[in-house]
Amino acid sequence: MLGVDAALAQDSGRGSSSMRFAAFDTVVELTAYGAPDVSGKALRAAQRDCEKYEQLFSRTIRTSDVGRINDAAGASVRIDARTFDLLKAAQRYCAASRGVFDITVGPLVRCWDFRRGVVPKEEDLIEAVRHVDWRMLRLERRSVVTDEGAGSFEGGCYAQLADPLGQVDVGGIAKGWIADRLCERLAQAGCDGYVVNLGGNVAVGGRKPDGSDWRIGVRDPQDPARTIGCVALDRGSAVTSGIYERGFVRAGHVYHHILDPRTGHPVETDVASVTVVARASLDAEGFSTTLLAMGAERGLAFAKERPEILQTVFIDKAGRIDGFARPRS
């Protein structure tokens, strides 16, 4: 849930304003450069945006659009146009990954308790998998025709799960969509430069005060408190997916939070983390989990076929680094 005590801090020496608060089950850090009145006002507006997005997309808020879709038992639900846009975009990544990434893993997510370290029963996972299939999510824009000659107007956006026991979970892609919207907000407000950090999902734009590239650290999967390198960006986003981010150990076995939609178990992969760089944070997040699930060899080949992906950093479980970077255009 969104933190209510987000104070605005301004540093006249650096010409920056910043905010830090809790949202989306993580810590949000926003920094904007430029005139204090401009950047401060923009950051406060961005915080209000975050509050609204959480109320729309959160799986755990029953009154959110996602919550209402999941509680509708297969009925059609009218949703906000922003939710429609996010879900429509998410379906494209599900299709591109051929189901390796799936936003209807809600039934599986509900089986696992990574906070308390509880391993679900196999029969529960088998049953949950039966209700996971991104193709069962139907999205529709309806138009209502007015009197003859008066044209038509949009009747609203609707979502429906064909399986009454299906559950949408946008936790694997929403922060990318949100980061892009926040960057648009800060750019349109006239900020000279900005950094949006949604719990490690980082997007940057505008001019850095000293004119150099923005540099985003890549964490060491074996010691997430330290970085083992960085990627340089003039603009765009870098998102990392890692098996170290949330999990637990039981009987010598490591259970991480990235679930295989086909089995319900944590995905089996030789990769500890994957960092994806793209112009759009939605692309960076939408593909990062897919590449991790695919593993190093298959994931790298897939990434090279996607023009949206500008750079990747694969780190395997032994600490070896691989990846590629396209020439800057």
N, C-alpha and C positions, 0 to 999 in steps of 0.2 A: 504494500500500500504506500501511497505517497506520503513523504515526510512533510510535516507542517511547519518545521522550524528552519526552512532554507533561507539563510541570510545572504544578502548580496554583499560581496567584498570587492573593493576597488583598489587598484594599485596604480597610483599616478605615475610612479617611476617607470613601470612597464607599459602604461597606457592600456591597462586591461581591467575588465570586470569579470567576476566569476561567481558561480553558485554551485552548491553541492547539497544534494538531498537524496532521499531514498524513494525509489519508484521501480516498478516492474521487477520486484524481488531482487534488486541490485542497487548499487550506488550510481547516481547520475552526477556527472561533473560537466559543467558548461563554462566555457571561457570565450569572451568576445573582446576584440581590440577596437579602439577608436574612441571617439568622444564619449565621456562617461555617461552623459544623459542619454545618448543614443544606445550604447551597449547595455546600460543598466535597464532601460525600458524594454529592450529586446529580450534580455534574459528573463525578466519577470513574465513576459508574454510566453516565452518558451516553457517556463515552469507550469503555467496554466495549461498549455497544450499537453504537457505530460500528464497532468491530472485528468484531462478529458480522455486521452488515449487509454489510460489505465481503466477508466470507467467503461470504455467501449470494448477493450480486448481481453481483459483479465478472465481467465478460466475460473477463478475462485470467487469472483463477484457475481452472485446469482442474477443481478439486474443488468449486467453488461450484455452487449450484443452476443458475445460468445457464450456467456452463461445461459441466455435465453434460447439460443439455438440448441444447446445441449439438453436443456430441460423440456424442449418442445415435443419430445417423443415422436419425431418424424413430421411434425406439422411445419408449414411454412411460416417464417418469422420475418417481419419487416425490420430492417437494420439500417444503420447510418451509412451514408454513401462512402465514408472513409473505411468502415469495416468491409464493405463490399469490395472496395479497391484493394485492400490488404488480402482478402481471401482469394480474389481473382488472381492477384499476383502470385500468391502461394501455390495455387493450382499449377501455374506454369513451371515452377521449380519441381513440384511433384512429378509432372509429366516428363520434364527434362531428365530427371534422375531415375525414371522408370520405377518409381515407388520406393527407392532407397530412402528418400525424404518423403514423409507423409504427415500432413497436418491433422489427420484423424486418429492419431495415436493416443488420444485422450483415454480410452479404456485401458491401455497399457500403463500409462502414467499413473492412473488411479490404483493400479495393482502394487506399484512400488512405493516404498517409503525410504527415501535415501537419507532423510534426517535422522531417523531412528535405526537405520540399517536393517530393514526387514526384507527378507527374500520371499516373494510370493510363492504360493503353491503352483506346481506345474499345471494342474487342471484349470486353475484360474487364468493362467496366461493363455492356455489353449482356447478357452472360451472367449477371452478378450480379443485375441487375434481375429476371431471370426467377425468382429465388428469394426475392423480397421481397413479402410479402402478409400483413398482420397476421391475416387470417382463417384462416390455416393453423395458428395456435397454438391448440391444444385444451387446455382446462383442465377438470379433473374432480375432484370430491370423492366419494370412494367410501365407502360404508357396508357393513359386514360384519354380517350377521344372525347372532346367537348362537342358542343353543338356543331352541326354541319357548317363548314366554312370557317370555323373558329380555330381550326388546327388541332394540335394535341399538346399535352404537357406530360412530364414524367410523373408516373404514379408512385414511384418509390423503388427501393432496392429490397430484395428478399433473398433469404437463404433457407435451405431445407436439407436435412439429412435423410436420405432414403431409408436408412436403417434406423429405426426408433431407438436403438441402443448405441448408436454411434456417438462419438464425442470429438469435438474440434479442440485442438490445442495449438495456438499460434506462437508458443514460447520460443520455437526455433527459428522464427523469421520476423516477428513483430518489431524487435529492436532495430533491425535494419531499415524497415519501412519508416519507423519513427525518427531515426537519425536523419534520414533524407528530408523529412518534413521539417525537422528542427533547423537543419542547415538552410533550407529555403527561407524559413522565418527570419534567421539572423542575417542572411544575405539581403533580403528584401527590406529589412529594417535599416540597412546602410552600415552595418558593421564592417570594418576594414578587413578583419580576419576572425576566424572562430574555430574552436575545437569542441566537438560534441563527443563525450565519452559515456557510453551506457554500459557500465560494468565491463569494460574491455572492448566493447564494440565502438571503434573510434572512427569519426568522420571529421574531415577538415576542409577548409575552404578560405578564399580570400587571400590576403597577403600576410605573411608572417612579418612582425615588426622589423627584423633585420634583413628581410628579403630572401632568406634561405628557405630550403625545403622544410616542411614539417617532418619530424622524425618520430616514428611510432615503435616502441619497444616490442620485441617478441620474447615471451616468457619461456623459461626453461621448464619443460614438463616435469622434470625430476625435482625441481626446486622453484616453484612458481613465484617465490618472493624475489627472484633475481631474473634479469634478462640476459639472453645470450646473443642478442643482435638487435637490429632494427631495420625497418623499411622506411624509405624516404618518399614523401608524397608532395607534389605541388598542390594537389587537390584530390579529393576522393575519400576512400574508406579502407580500413584494414580491420578484418574480423578474424578472430582465432576460435576454433573449436578444439577442445582437448578433453581427453578422458580423465584428466586430473581435476577438472573443475568441480565435480560433485560425485561422490561415490563412497564406498565403504568396503571393508575386507571381512569376509566370513570364511572360516576354515581354510585360510590361505588363498582364497580366491578373491580377486578384485572385481567388484561390481560397480560399473560407472553408469552415468545417467543417459548416455546416448543409446537409445533402444532400437533394435531391429524390428521394423513393422511386420516382418514375416514370422518371427519366432517369439517376440515379446521379451527376449533376453537382451542384455547389453550387446551391442554389435561387436562381432569379432573382427579385429583389425590389427595390422602390424604398425599402425601409426599412433603416436601419443598425442600429437597436435598438428593441426593444419591452419596456417594463416593465409587468407585470401585477400588480395588487394584488387579493388575495382573502383570505377568512377562512382557508382551508386552503392550505398551501403546495403541496400536490398539485395544486390547481386552478391556482394561479399558474404553476407550472412546466409543467403539462400543456398550458396554452393559450398560453404565451409564444412557444414555437417555432412553433406553428401560425399565430399572428397575424403573426409576422415573415415566414413563408413566403407568406402570403396577400397581403402588401403593404398599404399604408396604407388605401386605400379599402375594399377587401373585408374586410380584417382588422378595421377599426373597426366596420363594419356587423355582422360576426359577433360581436364582443365585446359589442355592445349587446344582442344577442339572448340572451346567456348571463347569467342572474342571479347565477351564482357570481363573475363578474368585477365587482369594485367600482370599479376605476379602471384606466385605461391611459395610458401615455405613449409615443407613437410619435415617433421621431426619424428623419427621412429622411436621405438621403445628402448633402443640402445643408445639414443642420443645422436644418431647420424642425421645429417641435414641434407635435403634434396629440394628441388624446386626449379622454377624458371621465371624469367622476367621478360616481358615484351619490350621492344624499344619504345621510348616515349614518342608520341606523335606531336 
